[in-house]
Amino acid sequence: MNIGGMFSATAGCTLAEWLTAIGTTAAATIALGIAVWQHYSQQGLLRETRRDKASLTVISRPGTDSVTIRNLGQTPVTRVRIVSVTADLLHSWIGPRAGVHAGLGAAHAEPPEVGLLTPGEARTFFFLDWRNEGEDTPVPPGTPRLNADVTYQYTDAAGTRWERKGNRPPRYVGGQPLPGRAVTAFGERLRARARTMCNWPCKGFTKKSQARKRQNRLEHLQDGPSQAP
C-alpha cells in the first residue's frame, strides 16, 4: 500500500478544497461589495434629487429691512425659521465718510418662524432691533446697511431639515436622514475587504502577514547552518 501516495493525494485534495473555498469567499465578497456600491450610488442620486428639490425654497426678494422667502416646489415646507440676519454697517451715504465700513450689525426677524409654506406661497420677514454685533449696543436709527445676509432653516415634505444661507446650496442639518448616509461607511469597508481578497494570490492578505512570512524564512535560513554537522 502506497501510504505516501495516499497522504499526498489527501493533502492535495485538502489544499484544493481550501483554495476553492477561499476563491468562493472572495467572489462572494466582491459580488456583495459591487451590490452595495451600486446601491450606494443609487442612493447618492436620490440624495442629490432631494437636495435639488430643497433648493426650490428660495429668497425671492432680499433687502436690508426685510426678506421674502418663497416655496417654488410642488410640496409644502414647514417650520421656516430665520436663524440669523447680519449686514455691513456704513458711517454714512454722503460726506467724507460715505461708504466707510462701520462694523457688522445683527437683527431679529419678525415673525421669527412660519409654520407652513404651501407650493407657490411666499412670506415676508421683517428685520427689527438692529444691534452692533459683538458689542450688543443699538445701531442708531438711519444707519446705512449693505449686504443683508440671511440664514434660515426649513423642513421638507419628507421630514428632512435643511439650512440655507442666502440662496447658497442647502445643507442637511437633521430630521429624516438623506438616502445613502447609513451605508457609506459599511460600503467603504466592504470594498476594501474585496480588494484585499482579490489581491491575495499575488500579495497575501495583509502587509503584516507578508512581513511575518519573510521573517520566518529569514530565521529558517539563519538556523540552517548551525544545525549542519
Secondary structure, DSSP 8 states (H G I E B T S, - for coil): --HHHHHHHHHHHHHHHHHHHHHHHHHHHHHHHHHHHHHHHHHHHHHHHHHHHHTTEEEEE--SSEEEEEE-SSS-EEEEEEEEEEEEEESBSSSTTBT-EEEEEEEEEESSEEEEE-TT-EEEEEEEEEEETTTTEE--TT--EEEEEEEEEEE-TTSEEEEEETTS--EEEEES--TTTTTHHHHHHHHHHHHHHHTHHHH-S-HHHHHHHHHHHHHHHHHHHHH--
